[in-house]
Amino acid sequence: MSAPQDPPFRDPARPLRARVDDLLGRLTTDEKLALLHQHQAPVHRLGLEAFRTGTEALHGVAWHGPATVFPQAVGLATTWNPELVRAVGAAVGDEVRVFHHKDPAGVGLNVWAPVVNPLRDPRWGRNEEGYAEDPWLTGVIATAYGQGLAGDHPTHLRTAPTLKHFLAYNNETDRCTTSSNLPPRVLHDYELPAFRAPIEAGAAVAVMPSYNLVNGRPAHLSPLINDVLRGWTGDELLVVSDAYAPANLYGLQRYHPDGATAYAAALKAGVDSFTQDGTDAGPSIANLADAIDRGLITLDDVDTAVRHALAIRFRLGEFDPAELDPYRGLEPGLVNCPGHRRLAQEAARQSIVLLKHECGVLPLDASTIERIAVIGPLGNTLSADWYAGTLPYQITAYDGLVERLGDGRVEYCEGVDRIALRVAGSASYLTIGADGVLRAGEDEHKAFDLFDWGGGACALRSVRNGQHLTVNHDGSLVADQPGPNGWEVKQTFRLVETGGRVRVLHLNSGRYLRVDGTVGLGESGTDFELELLVDGAAAAAGLAAPAGVAIVVLGNHPMVNGRETEDRTDLDLPRAQERLLRAVHAANPRTVLVMTSSYPFAAGWAQQNLPAVLWSAHGGQEYGRALADVLFGDADPAGRLTQTWYHSAAELPDLHDYDIIAADATYLYYRGLPLYSFGHGLSYTTFSYGDLRLSPASIPADGEVRVTFTVTNTGTREGCEVAQLYTHQQRSRVKQPLRQLRGFRRLSLLPGESTEVELTIAAADLGFWDVTRDRRCVETARHSVMVGRSSTDIRLAATLDVHGERIPPRSISRLAATSFDDYSALTLTTATPEQGDAVLSLEAGAWVCYDDVELTPAPYQATVANRGAAPASIELRLDDPLHGDLLDTLRIPPNHRPAALSGELTQTGVHTVYVVFSSPDVVLAGLTADVPHRQASSTV
């Protein structure tokens, strides 16, 4: 007898689609539904193993034990080195494969990285997960990291990268219930490009929607998933929900009445995999089965989603013979291997940004410095963020300097206050027993080190055992944690002053520490008298005074005051850290500030007073060696900022305002002079720029221009430079960015060396979204072409003429509400849960305007709703919202569903049309007029 033949889906010679079709046809409906959960069940009769989505791999393999920890994502981006970032992605992808080989069920090959949300606001709690406030640069870095994760094999994926989080997600405050206002230009010119680049390049094969709503609709139900995202690739694109987001659709968001309706809507919108209820797929399967029974979805809808899920598994090689797996031979020793350690050091080294450099303090000279003082709460520790892997070892700033100079020449002072808390009016103190439990008594072990992490959050470390105070599930307090950690951080407190005394508020529970026979938590707290046992700033100043140089290492703890679920309210350095810095500088003017943080700080005092300031994101396991390399000049500072650093949060719009154009936000539109600009970063040497040439200087809309210029190292040291190319459209129908990054080149030049740089700009990339015609447009205009060291340090400029089109007047025959040119006191919403975007008035006198509208006498209709309790109205006015000629007034009775109200237009000519709202809660979905159709023309 002949051996049984493998089914067609296991034949690697067949086309992918045919293999998917064959396997799909063999599955029962129940088996298919079980494939639509994060934890896909095995199908034993067909030999399908279990499969799970969602291995975290943002800057290393997370949550599965020690693995190589690279700099945080924002730190990888500050290298401005796509080749390096791709190498890091490849290393992480290989380590994912090794972990998967050891535990196939626990470590899946669908990785949830990279994060491509543009870093619109530095207060966002997850700032460290993104790359840049510029969408193009975000796309470049994300593509590089994704290509590393995915590998370059022609048929097999190393891992399956997933872009997070679609769409307009930059706030943790009320993130599941807030709606991001996203006008069409912000959507198409700012948000979508960051996602498009890696998908078009094949560097991402999956996408995760975000928790928030966008223009009133949950992101998991966005029509953009099917209508836009999937149009960017010819491959199957897997869409996985965020964790526990499906239940939000009928829970927190109350967008749908029940689970079956919500799951059906999500499936039809393009969600293929439901991350809900942990490993228990039962509730999700039940909701989907109920949706089928109720006719809300069809088996074709299920097949479409299953096809997407299976296609990724095929591309990962799951159904191929083992000998065809190009990643089968990866050895377990690859995890944290010497090559990956060297790569981690190089990535950390290139991520360090020199923000200020005066007085020749840097680079340090080991032959002339007798002693270095390392100071600060981050000077001799490394901290991991939520999505970091487990550090296999730590090279701290102190370690790196000791490794360079030896123990005898480096001294360290943490610089934090040591305190005791005495129950007011008594001789009893908070103390730590031998078992680590917090008690009240006269025991000698009363000393705690007080760490200020900003935002009113502090941590208390027992001097007796060196462990941080935490609160257990039963409410008891014990010092047994190495530091703040976990999804729910239970190691942070706030000292609330009350008339010269303090109460200790536990931030996670919102309850106060109380002493009532025993020590616990309660709604009202015990008053304590804080006794300062050691002044940390004074001790640090004493250590710093005689030192040759003081290196003060400050910043954030990545699990406190800015992390997932928690935005910042300001940009300030923690108060105690700033006091420490000032004290050390007063004692030793040769003070260098090294900031290590997940986000920008408002470090204005340091910029004004210190001779040298450096910054990096949390740099991973090799941070200390990398820092020493830069401090001693073995490596030129190569990092450049990918975000604007502001002087204070007062310069920022509301955190929930996503309209960067109207709000003058990010380096694209910000009109002030920042503390440090996008692209900023200094070198130990100097560079000159010259000989800027455009070839040609005039191009058509489908043309491109070659930009060439020369960069020369004019200093006495070898150095790194990142030459940056920006443009600005000088005149336009719409508000244009003040400057926009179009290209860059990393250079390494010897003293006196020059090199010619050539970059290309396509005219199509100079276009923008034209709201009058719902498409991209390249206008006829002049553009400033600017070359320099940052977005505000421009060294050369020239003019480019682009021959595109002129946008003609728009017709009122069909005017979408959201195609506005300006607005006041409005937000965007959905007309109904099923219908498209609309505008919603927030107060009486709100208005929206449409420029260049060609009016013709004709009947018209306004599609409107009134979500208020009383009658309302809208006015149509010409050219001014208050004093312009009144075209018409429409009365709107209370009605939550939009209805068409009719009126008559009598005016002619081209005008700005204002729609003015009498009260809040009025919805405008659009205007239509019965005017003769004419072919709109554009002139060149």
TORKOLSE-877266 format. One line per 5 residues: number of its first residue (from 1); for each residue x, y, z of C-alpha. Coordinates in steps of 0.1 Angstrom, whole numbers, plus 5000, padded with zeros to 4 digits. Example, Ala and Ser with C-alpha at 12.3 -4.5 7.8 and 13.67 -1.06 7.14 Angstrom:
BEGIN
1> 5123,4955,5078 | 5137,4989,5071
# end
This chain:
BEGIN
1> 5000,5000,5000 | 5012,5035,4993 | 5017,5059,5022 | 4989,5084,5028 | 4996,5117,5010
6> 4998,5150,5029 | 4968,5173,5022 | 4974,5202,4998 | 4977,5227,5026 | 5009,5211,5037
11> 5025,5213,5003 | 5049,5242,5003 | 5051,5242,4965 | 5015,5253,4962 | 5006,5290,4961
16> 4998,5305,4996 | 4962,5313,4987 | 4955,5278,4975 | 4970,5263,5007 | 4948,5286,5029
21> 4917,5277,5008 | 4924,5240,5012 | 4928,5242,5050 | 4899,5266,5054 | 4877,5241,5036
26> 4886,5213,5060 | 4876,5232,5091 | 4842,5230,5108 | 4824,5262,5119 | 4833,5255,5155
31> 4869,5250,5147 | 4869,5283,5127 | 4854,5302,5156 | 4880,5289,5179 | 4907,5304,5156
36> 4893,5339,5162 | 4906,5342,5197 | 4941,5352,5209 | 4946,5317,5221 | 4937,5296,5190
41> 4928,5261,5199 | 4946,5231,5183 | 4928,5211,5156 | 4942,5176,5164 | 4925,5158,5135
46> 4943,5181,5110 | 4975,5183,5130 | 4972,5220,5138 | 4989,5230,5170 | 4977,5257,5194
51> 4987,5292,5183 | 4986,5324,5203 | 4990,5360,5192 | 5008,5386,5212 | 5044,5382,5223
56> 5057,5415,5235 | 5089,5425,5217 | 5091,5463,5218 | 5128,5465,5226 | 5136,5429,5236
61> 5116,5398,5244 | 5094,5407,5274 | 5079,5387,5302 | 5096,5353,5295 | 5127,5356,5316
66> 5162,5371,5309 | 5167,5383,5274 | 5188,5410,5257 | 5173,5444,5267 | 5179,5471,5242
71> 5172,5508,5247 | 5136,5518,5249 | 5119,5524,5215 | 5121,5562,5217 | 5158,5557,5224
76> 5163,5534,5193 | 5147,5562,5173 | 5171,5588,5186 | 5199,5570,5169 | 5184,5581,5135
81> 5200,5549,5123 | 5176,5526,5104 | 5203,5500,5097 | 5211,5497,5134 | 5174,5496,5144
86> 5169,5468,5118 | 5198,5449,5133 | 5182,5452,5168 | 5149,5440,5154 | 5166,5410,5139
91> 5183,5402,5172 | 5150,5404,5190 | 5133,5383,5164 | 5159,5356,5167 | 5155,5356,5205
96> 5117,5353,5201 | 5123,5322,5179 | 5145,5307,5205 | 5120,5312,5233 | 5093,5298,5209
101> 5113,5267,5203 | 5115,5261,5241 | 5078,5269,5247 | 5057,5269,5216 | 5024,5274,5234
106> 5036,5301,5257 | 5057,5322,5233 | 5039,5330,5200 | 5055,5342,5168 | 5030,5370,5163
111> 5048,5399,5181 | 5031,5430,5192 | 5056,5456,5180 | 5064,5482,5168 | 5044,5511,5182
116> 5039,5537,5155 | 5016,5562,5172 | 5033,5596,5165 | 5045,5612,5197 | 5021,5641,5195
121> 5023,5651,5232 | 5052,5644,5256 | 5028,5640,5285 | 5015,5607,5271 | 5022,5579,5296
126> 5034,5556,5269 | 5058,5580,5253 | 5087,5557,5255 | 5070,5531,5233 | 5069,5553,5202
131> 5095,5567,5179 | 5090,5603,5170 | 5065,5632,5167 | 5071,5632,5130 | 5051,5606,5111
136> 5076,5601,5083 | 5105,5594,5107 | 5082,5572,5127 | 5075,5552,5095 | 5112,5550,5087
141> 5122,5536,5121 | 5092,5514,5124 | 5099,5499,5089 | 5135,5492,5099 | 5125,5475,5132
146> 5097,5456,5116 | 5120,5444,5088 | 5144,5431,5114 | 5116,5413,5133 | 5101,5398,5100
151> 5134,5388,5085 | 5145,5389,5049 | 5137,5353,5038 | 5116,5353,5006 | 5089,5330,5019
156> 5092,5326,5057 | 5087,5352,5084 | 5111,5352,5113 | 5082,5367,5134 | 5049,5384,5124
161> 5052,5421,5135 | 5020,5439,5146 | 5017,5477,5144 | 5002,5493,5175 | 4978,5511,5181
166> 4954,5521,5153 | 4944,5550,5156 | 4950,5585,5172 | 4960,5571,5205 | 4981,5594,5228
171> 4963,5596,5261 | 4960,5571,5290 | 4936,5593,5309 | 4902,5577,5303 | 4917,5560,5273
176> 4888,5536,5268 | 4861,5562,5268 | 4876,5593,5253 | 4873,5602,5216 | 4902,5616,5196
181> 4891,5645,5174 | 4906,5638,5140 | 4898,5661,5111 | 4906,5647,5076 | 4939,5665,5072
186> 4952,5654,5105 | 4941,5618,5097 | 4956,5616,5063 | 4987,5638,5067 | 4997,5630,5102
191> 4982,5598,5116 | 4980,5574,5087 | 5015,5578,5071 | 5032,5563,5102 | 5011,5531,5097
196> 5013,5531,5059 | 5051,5529,5055 | 5058,5496,5073 | 5027,5480,5059 | 5036,5489,5023
201> 5071,5478,5029 | 5060,5444,5042 | 5076,5451,5075 | 5044,5446,5094 | 5018,5419,5087
206> 4993,5427,5115 | 4977,5457,5132 | 4962,5463,5166 | 4934,5488,5170 | 4935,5511,5200
211> 4913,5514,5231 | 4900,5549,5223 | 4873,5561,5201 | 4880,5582,5170 | 4855,5609,5161
216> 4830,5591,5183 | 4835,5556,5170 | 4855,5529,5188 | 4888,5523,5169 | 4880,5486,5168
221> 4850,5494,5146 | 4868,5519,5123 | 4859,5515,5086 | 4895,5525,5079 | 4907,5490,5088
226> 4891,5475,5057 | 4889,5505,5035 | 4924,5519,5040 | 4948,5496,5059 | 4941,5465,5038
231> 4945,5485,5006 | 4982,5492,5014 | 4992,5456,5009 | 4985,5427,4986 | 4991,5403,5014
236> 4966,5392,5041 | 4967,5416,5070 | 4958,5402,5105 | 4940,5425,5128 | 4942,5416,5165
241> 4922,5434,5192 | 4939,5450,5222 | 4936,5432,5255 | 4900,5432,5268 | 4890,5458,5242
246> 4861,5437,5228 | 4842,5439,5260 | 4846,5477,5261 | 4824,5479,5230 | 4793,5469,5250
251> 4808,5477,5285 | 4826,5510,5291 | 4819,5525,5257 | 4783,5513,5255 | 4785,5515,5218
256> 4766,5483,5213 | 4739,5467,5235 | 4754,5433,5240 | 4784,5410,5232 | 4770,5394,5201
261> 4762,5427,5185 | 4796,5441,5194 | 4816,5411,5182 | 4797,5411,5150 | 4804,5447,5144
266> 4841,5443,5151 | 4844,5412,5129 | 4827,5430,5100 | 4849,5461,5106 | 4880,5439,5101
271> 4890,5425,5136 | 4902,5389,5131 | 4914,5380,5166 | 4898,5388,5199 | 4921,5393,5229
276> 4895,5388,5257 | 4892,5369,5289 | 4928,5357,5290 | 4933,5322,5278 | 4895,5315,5280
281> 4882,5316,5244 | 4847,5304,5255 | 4830,5338,5260 | 4843,5351,5227 | 4833,5320,5208
286> 4798,5322,5224 | 4794,5358,5213 | 4804,5350,5177 | 4781,5319,5176 | 4753,5340,5189
291> 4759,5366,5162 | 4757,5339,5136 | 4724,5326,5150 | 4710,5361,5151 | 4720,5368,5115
296> 4744,5396,5125 | 4773,5379,5107 | 4776,5352,5080 | 4799,5323,5076 | 4816,5343,5049
301> 4825,5369,5074 | 4840,5342,5096 | 4859,5327,5067 | 4874,5361,5059 | 4888,5366,5094
306> 4900,5330,5096 | 4918,5334,5063 | 4937,5364,5077 | 4947,5344,5108 | 4958,5313,5088
311> 4978,5332,5062 | 5001,5345,5089 | 5006,5310,5103 | 5015,5297,5069 | 5040,5326,5064
316> 5056,5317,5097 | 5062,5282,5082 | 5040,5263,5106 | 5027,5239,5080 | 5059,5234,5061
321> 5084,5205,5066 | 5109,5213,5094 | 5138,5212,5070 | 5124,5242,5052 | 5124,5263,5083
326> 5153,5288,5080 | 5151,5296,5117 | 5151,5260,5130 | 5189,5260,5137 | 5189,5290,5161
331> 5207,5279,5192 | 5194,5286,5228 | 5227,5304,5235 | 5217,5331,5211 | 5197,5348,5238
336> 5219,5375,5253 | 5249,5362,5233 | 5280,5383,5230 | 5270,5397,5197 | 5236,5409,5210
341> 5254,5424,5240 | 5277,5444,5217 | 5247,5454,5197 | 5229,5466,5228 | 5259,5487,5238
346> 5261,5502,5203 | 5224,5510,5203 | 5227,5526,5237 | 5258,5545,5227 | 5242,5560,5195
351> 5210,5569,5214 | 5227,5593,5238 | 5220,5630,5229 | 5243,5658,5239 | 5219,5687,5246
356> 5243,5713,5258 | 5281,5715,5256 | 5301,5745,5270 | 5333,5752,5289 | 5351,5721,5276
361> 5340,5699,5305 | 5333,5671,5280 | 5347,5648,5268 | 5364,5637,5301 | 5401,5631,5301
366> 5410,5600,5323 | 5446,5612,5326 | 5437,5645,5343 | 5407,5637,5365 | 5417,5623,5398
371> 5382,5616,5410 | 5346,5615,5397 | 5315,5619,5418 | 5285,5600,5405 | 5254,5613,5420
376> 5216,5607,5418 | 5189,5581,5422 | 5196,5567,5387 | 5233,5567,5391 | 5237,5531,5402
381> 5206,5513,5390 | 5187,5504,5359 | 5150,5502,5357 | 5128,5483,5333 | 5096,5495,5318
386> 5064,5475,5315 | 5073,5461,5280 | 5110,5456,5287 | 5125,5421,5290 | 5141,5409,5322
391> 5176,5424,5325 | 5201,5396,5324 | 5226,5419,5341 | 5230,5456,5347 | 5258,5480,5338
396> 5249,5512,5355 | 5264,5546,5350 | 5285,5540,5381 | 5296,5506,5368 | 5306,5520,5335
401> 5328,5547,5351 | 5343,5523,5376 | 5351,5499,5347 | 5369,5528,5330 | 5388,5544,5360
406> 5387,5518,5388 | 5371,5518,5422 | 5394,5543,5438 | 5386,5572,5415 | 5348,5570,5414
411> 5326,5577,5443 | 5288,5574,5445 | 5261,5592,5464 | 5224,5584,5457 | 5215,5619,5469
416> 5181,5610,5483 | 5168,5621,5517 | 5167,5597,5545 | 5137,5602,5568 | 5118,5588,5597
421> 5080,5591,5602 | 5069,5596,5638 | 5033,5593,5648 | 5024,5628,5657 | 5025,5635,5695
426> 5041,5602,5704 | 5074,5585,5706 | 5063,5558,5681 | 5078,5556,5647 | 5071,5536,5616
431> 5096,5507,5616 | 5105,5477,5596 | 5107,5444,5615 | 5131,5415,5607 | 5103,5400,5586
436> 5100,5432,5566 | 5065,5440,5580 | 5057,5477,5587 | 5050,5483,5624 | 5047,5512,5648
441> 5070,5514,5678 | 5103,5526,5692 | 5124,5502,5673 | 5157,5515,5659 | 5149,5504,5623
446> 5129,5536,5615 | 5149,5550,5586 | 5136,5551,5551 | 5151,5565,5519 | 5127,5588,5501
451> 5126,5587,5463 | 5108,5615,5445 | 5097,5603,5411 | 5077,5634,5402 | 5040,5641,5399
456> 5036,5638,5436 | 5047,5602,5436 | 5074,5589,5459 | 5087,5556,5471 | 5100,5545,5505
461> 5129,5521,5508 | 5137,5506,5542 | 5173,5512,5553 | 5171,5480,5573 | 5167,5456,5544
466> 5171,5477,5513 | 5136,5468,5501 | 5108,5491,5490 | 5076,5494,5510 | 5045,5479,5492
471> 5009,5470,5500 | 4999,5434,5498 | 4965,5422,5486 | 4953,5419,5522 | 4962,5455,5529
476> 4993,5448,5550 | 5024,5468,5544 | 5058,5452,5540 | 5092,5462,5527 | 5100,5433,5503
481> 5101,5448,5468 | 5132,5459,5448 | 5113,5490,5436 | 5081,5501,5418 | 5069,5473,5396
486> 5039,5455,5382 | 5008,5464,5362 | 4993,5479,5394 | 5022,5497,5410 | 5017,5493,5447
491> 5050,5508,5459 | 5042,5545,5455 | 5029,5570,5480 | 5023,5607,5483 | 5032,5627,5514
496> 5003,5651,5520 | 5012,5681,5542 | 4986,5690,5568 | 4996,5719,5590 | 5032,5710,5593
501> 5025,5673,5595 | 5022,5647,5568 | 4998,5620,5559 | 5009,5591,5538 | 4986,5584,5508
506> 4990,5551,5491 | 4985,5560,5454 | 4973,5527,5440 | 4945,5522,5466 | 4937,5559,5473
511> 4938,5551,5510 | 4959,5566,5538 | 4984,5549,5560 | 4969,5547,5595 | 4983,5535,5629
516> 4956,5520,5652 | 4973,5494,5672 | 4985,5479,5640 | 4996,5496,5608 | 4973,5495,5578
521> 4953,5515,5553 | 4921,5535,5559 | 4899,5562,5545 | 4914,5587,5569 | 4951,5587,5578
526> 4973,5591,5608 | 4993,5624,5611 | 5031,5619,5611 | 5059,5642,5619 | 5086,5638,5592
531> 5122,5638,5606 | 5150,5644,5582 | 5178,5621,5592 | 5201,5627,5562 | 5198,5656,5537
536> 5205,5638,5504 | 5213,5670,5485 | 5237,5682,5512 | 5254,5649,5513 | 5258,5648,5475
541> 5271,5683,5475 | 5298,5674,5501 | 5309,5645,5479 | 5309,5666,5447 | 5328,5696,5460
546> 5363,5681,5458 | 5357,5660,5428 | 5372,5667,5394 | 5337,5665,5379 | 5303,5656,5392
551> 5280,5634,5370 | 5244,5638,5382 | 5222,5611,5368 | 5185,5620,5371 | 5152,5611,5354
556> 5121,5590,5358 | 5113,5556,5370 | 5096,5541,5340 | 5068,5526,5361 | 5059,5558,5379
561> 5045,5592,5368 | 5041,5584,5332 | 5034,5548,5320 | 5006,5528,5305 | 4974,5539,5322
566> 4990,5571,5336 | 4997,5603,5318 | 5019,5631,5332 | 5003,5664,5342 | 5035,5685,5337
571> 5070,5682,5323 | 5090,5692,5353 | 5119,5673,5368 | 5109,5658,5402 | 5113,5685,5427
576> 5138,5667,5450 | 5159,5658,5419 | 5161,5695,5408 | 5170,5705,5443 | 5198,5678,5443
581> 5211,5691,5409 | 5212,5727,5421 | 5230,5718,5453 | 5256,5697,5435 | 5262,5725,5409
586> 5266,5751,5437 | 5293,5728,5452 | 5311,5720,5420 | 5305,5741,5388 | 5319,5712,5367
591> 5286,5694,5370 | 5273,5673,5341 | 5236,5664,5341 | 5228,5630,5326 | 5190,5627,5322
596> 5177,5592,5317 | 5140,5591,5310 | 5110,5578,5290 | 5101,5613,5279 | 5112,5650,5276
601> 5116,5672,5307 | 5113,5709,5311 | 5149,5713,5322 | 5153,5750,5317 | 5174,5756,5348
606> 5199,5730,5337 | 5202,5745,5302 | 5208,5780,5316 | 5233,5770,5343 | 5252,5738,5336
611> 5281,5734,5313 | 5269,5701,5298 | 5236,5682,5296 | 5230,5648,5281 | 5198,5628,5277
616> 5189,5593,5267 | 5160,5570,5271 | 5164,5541,5295 | 5193,5524,5277 | 5190,5487,5286
621> 5216,5464,5301 | 5246,5481,5285 | 5237,5516,5293 | 5266,5523,5317 | 5293,5512,5292
626> 5276,5533,5265 | 5275,5563,5287 | 5311,5560,5296 | 5321,5557,5259 | 5304,5591,5253
631> 5315,5608,5284 | 5352,5600,5277 | 5349,5607,5240 | 5355,5572,5227 | 5323,5578,5208
636> 5310,5611,5196 | 5274,5618,5208 | 5253,5605,5179 | 5218,5608,5192 | 5193,5634,5179
641> 5159,5643,5194 | 5128,5630,5178 | 5105,5652,5199 | 5103,5688,5208 | 5113,5696,5243
646> 5092,5724,5257 | 5099,5749,5285 | 5067,5739,5303 | 5034,5722,5298 | 5018,5756,5294
651> 5031,5756,5258 | 5011,5725,5250 | 4974,5722,5240 | 4949,5700,5259 | 4962,5664,5261
656> 4930,5652,5244 | 4932,5677,5215 | 4944,5657,5186 | 4941,5684,5160 | 4977,5694,5158
661> 4970,5718,5129 | 4945,5740,5148 | 4965,5737,5181 | 4999,5746,5165 | 5013,5714,5180
666> 5045,5694,5174 | 5075,5708,5156 | 5054,5710,5124 | 5032,5738,5136 | 5047,5750,5170
671> 5054,5787,5166 | 5075,5793,5198 | 5112,5787,5205 | 5115,5754,5223 | 5139,5744,5250
676> 5153,5718,5225 | 5140,5714,5190 | 5131,5684,5170 | 5163,5670,5155 | 5186,5687,5181
681> 5218,5671,5192 | 5254,5683,5195 | 5288,5668,5188 | 5322,5672,5203 | 5333,5687,5170
686> 5319,5713,5147 | 5304,5711,5112 | 5299,5735,5084 | 5274,5732,5055 | 5277,5746,5020
691> 5271,5744,4983 | 5234,5736,4983 | 5221,5727,4949 | 5186,5717,4936 | 5185,5697,4904
696> 5162,5707,4888 | 5149,5739,4906 | 5115,5735,4891 | 5095,5702,4889 | 5061,5689,4879
701> 5037,5672,4903 | 5050,5638,4893 | 5087,5648,4893 | 5114,5648,4919 | 5143,5670,4929
706> 5178,5660,4939 | 5191,5680,4968 | 5229,5681,4972 | 5251,5698,4997 | 5284,5695,5014
711> 5291,5689,5051 | 5326,5695,5065 | 5340,5686,5099 | 5356,5719,5109 | 5368,5707,5143
716> 5398,5687,5156 | 5380,5655,5164 | 5363,5628,5144 | 5326,5633,5148 | 5291,5622,5139
721> 5265,5644,5122 | 5229,5639,5112 | 5223,5662,5083 | 5186,5670,5080 | 5164,5681,5051
726> 5132,5701,5056 | 5107,5718,5034 | 5081,5745,5038 | 5054,5754,5013 | 5054,5792,5011
731> 5018,5798,4999 | 4988,5775,5000 | 4951,5773,5002 | 4955,5757,5036 | 4977,5761,5067
736> 5010,5744,5061 | 5036,5731,5084 | 5063,5756,5093 | 5089,5729,5084 | 5086,5692,5077
741> 5113,5666,5077 | 5119,5651,5042 | 5152,5632,5046 | 5184,5628,5066 | 5218,5613,5064
746> 5240,5601,5092 | 5277,5610,5087 | 5310,5601,5104 | 5337,5625,5094 | 5374,5629,5103
751> 5388,5663,5111 | 5388,5685,5080 | 5369,5658,5060 | 5341,5669,5037 | 5315,5648,5020
756> 5287,5655,4995 | 5253,5645,5006 | 5225,5638,4980 | 5189,5634,4990 | 5158,5632,4969
761> 5124,5647,4973 | 5094,5635,4953 | 5069,5662,4945 | 5041,5638,4954 | 5055,5638,4990
766> 5050,5676,4992 | 5012,5671,4987 | 4985,5672,5014 | 4949,5661,5018 | 4925,5684,5000
771> 4893,5684,5021 | 4873,5699,4992 | 4878,5669,4970 | 4887,5641,4995 | 4921,5633,4979
776> 4957,5642,4980 | 4968,5673,4961 | 5001,5688,4950 | 4996,5725,4947 | 5014,5749,4924
781> 5036,5766,4949 | 5071,5776,4959 | 5088,5755,4986 | 5117,5765,5008 | 5142,5736,5009
786> 5162,5738,5041 | 5192,5719,5053 | 5206,5720,5088 | 5214,5703,5121 | 5179,5704,5135
791> 5144,5717,5127 | 5154,5752,5140 | 5192,5752,5132 | 5190,5757,5095 | 5223,5763,5077
796> 5213,5764,5040 | 5181,5772,5021 | 5170,5773,4985 | 5137,5777,4966 | 5119,5749,4947
801> 5091,5756,4922 | 5065,5729,4920 | 5040,5729,4892 | 5009,5711,4905 | 4973,5723,4905
806> 4953,5751,4920 | 4924,5740,4940 | 4892,5753,4924 | 4862,5767,4944 | 4841,5739,4959
811> 4805,5733,4951 | 4778,5733,4978 | 4761,5705,4960 | 4776,5680,4985 | 4795,5695,5014
816> 4806,5669,5040 | 4805,5684,5075 | 4840,5673,5084 | 4856,5689,5052 | 4858,5722,5070
821> 4886,5747,5068 | 4883,5761,5104 | 4861,5757,5134 | 4854,5769,5170 | 4840,5750,5200
826> 4834,5719,5180 | 4844,5683,5180 | 4840,5654,5156 | 4815,5626,5162 | 4795,5600,5143
831> 4762,5609,5129 | 4749,5575,5142 | 4766,5544,5153 | 4763,5531,5117 | 4769,5563,5098
836> 4799,5585,5090 | 4817,5614,5107 | 4799,5646,5116 | 4806,5677,5137 | 4791,5683,5172
841> 4788,5717,5188 | 4802,5721,5223 | 4787,5754,5233 | 4764,5782,5220 | 4780,5802,5193
846> 4801,5773,5180 | 4808,5775,5143 | 4824,5756,5114 | 4834,5772,5081 | 4840,5762,5046
851> 4862,5784,5024 | 4859,5791,4987 | 4823,5778,4983 | 4807,5786,4950 | 4771,5796,4957
856> 4742,5793,4932 | 4705,5800,4940 | 4690,5766,4947 | 4672,5746,4973 | 4694,5729,4998
861> 4692,5704,5027 | 4712,5702,5060 | 4715,5668,5076 | 4713,5676,5113 | 4704,5663,5148
866> 4698,5678,5181 | 4710,5657,5210 | 4698,5683,5235 | 4665,5685,5254 | 4654,5719,5239
871> 4649,5731,5203 | 4680,5745,5187 | 4690,5761,5154 | 4718,5767,5130 | 4725,5798,5110
876> 4743,5799,5076 | 4763,5831,5073 | 4787,5845,5047 | 4823,5854,5054 | 4820,5860,5092
881> 4803,5840,5119 | 4789,5870,5138 | 4784,5898,5113 | 4783,5881,5080 | 4752,5882,5058
886> 4726,5857,5070 | 4718,5831,5044 | 4692,5811,5063 | 4682,5798,5097 | 4670,5762,5103
891> 4651,5752,5135 | 4660,5718,5149 | 4637,5699,5173 | 4652,5675,5197 | 4662,5644,5177
896> 4691,5621,5182 | 4691,5607,5147 | 4701,5631,5119 | 4673,5643,5096 | 4673,5664,5065
901> 4659,5700,5069 | 4653,5721,5038 | 4660,5757,5029 | 4667,5780,5000 | 4699,5796,4988
906> 4696,5829,4970 | 4731,5842,4969 | 4758,5838,4942 | 4795,5841,4941 | 4825,5824,4959
911> 4824,5829,4997 | 4833,5814,5030 | 4802,5798,5044 | 4798,5797,5082 | 4775,5773,5100
916> 4768,5788,5135 | 4752,5767,5162 | 4727,5782,5187 | 4735,5757,5215 | 4756,5727,5224
921> 4748,5691,5213 | 4738,5700,5178 | 4751,5676,5151 | 4758,5686,5115 | 4765,5657,5091
926> 4765,5676,5058 | 4750,5701,5034 | 4736,5693,4999 | 4722,5716,4973 | 4703,5709,4941
931> 4726,5728,4918 | 4735,5719,4882 | 4766,5696,4880 | 4796,5711,4865 | 4831,5697,4860
936> 4854,5713,4885 | 4886,5724,4869 | 4920,5731,4883 | 4946,5753,4868 | 4983,5748,4868
# end
